[in-house]
Amino acid sequence: MMADEFRIDSHKLIFHPLRVSKWLSGEKIYPIYAELSPSGACNHRCTFCALDYMEYKPRFLDTALLKERLTEMGRLGLRSIMYGGEGEPFLHKDIGDIIVHTKRSGIDVGITTNGSC
């Protein structure tokens, strides 16, 4: 494997030795990373997408409830979140506010998008 300055393709557990140590000793720990779908809507109909099998229904997470949970997850130790999943995150009308709140909760943000919104 080539050297990766930002460890994009490397294992990130080396940055959390205390959490790994607690886990190895049998202690229950909170996840470091989560993936979340703020939007169940998409502006594409890719043939390989799971939405084809789940039937397309444009659903969106409630912003106020999501922000409450993000605050809680940050307090409990979540360190990063990837917005993506069953829909296009940028179709959620409040995604900008959600991202800002996520960062304020101490959680790093990544986004999987089709980039065409």
N, C-alpha and C positions, 0 to 999 in steps of 0.2 A: 504494500500500500504506500502511496506517495505521502509525503509530509503534508499535512493540512493545517495551516496556521490557525484557522478558526474552528477546527474540529467538526466541520459540517458532516463529514462521513465517518467520524471516529466515535468511539464509545465515550459518553459524557459522564459516566459514573465516577470517573477519576476526580471530578470536581466536587463530589459529594461524599468524601470518605467517612464522615461521621454518620451520615444516614445509612450508608452501606454497612458500616460496622454494627450499627444498631440492628439492622435487618438480619445480618449474619448471626447475631447473638440471639435471635428469636424474638426481638422486640417488634411490636406492630408499628409500622411507620406509614406516614401519609405519602401518596404518590408524588414524585418529582415532576412528572409530565402528564398532560391530558390532551385528548383530542375532542373537540366539541363542534357541533354543527349548529350555528345560530340560525341558519336558513335551510328550509327544505325545498326551496324553489331554485330553479336553474333556468338560465336563458339559452341553454343548448339541449340537445337530445342525443347525446353520444350513445352509440349502440352498445358500448361496453359498460355503461354506468348502471349501478344498482337501482337507480330510480325507475328504470324500465321494468324491473322485476317487482318493485314495491308499489307501483302505480304512482304516477306523478300527482302530488297534492302540495300546493305551495303553502308551507307552514313556516312560522317564525317563532323563535323563543321570545317569551315576554322579557322586555328589556329590564324592567325594574326587578323582577325575580332573578334574572341572570346576574345583574350587578350585585345583588345581595349574596348570591352564591359565590361570585368571584371574590368578593371581600372576604368571605369565610374561607375559601380555598387558599387565598394568599396568606391569611392568618395561620392556617393549619400547616403550611409549608410547601404548597404547590409552587414550583419555580418557573415552569413554562407551559404554554398552551398553544395548540395548533388549531386555528379555525379553518374548517373545511368540511369534509364528510359528505352528507347526503345532498348538499346543495351548494350554491354559489354564495359565499359569505357576504360579498359586496352587494347582494340584493336585499339584505336586511337594512331597513331604513335607518337604523340607529348604529350601524357597525362602527362608524367613527367614534361615537361616544362610548361604545362598548370597548373598543381598543384602548382608548384613553383611560377608562376606568380599570381595565385589566392591568395596565402599566402602573397606575396609582396603587393598585393592590399588591404590587411587588412581584408581578408575574410577567415574564418575557412573552412576547407574542410572535407567532409565525402564522402565515396564511397560505392555504392552498386555494388557488383561483384559476379560472380559465382565462382571466385577464382581458375579458372583452365587455365588461359592464360599462 
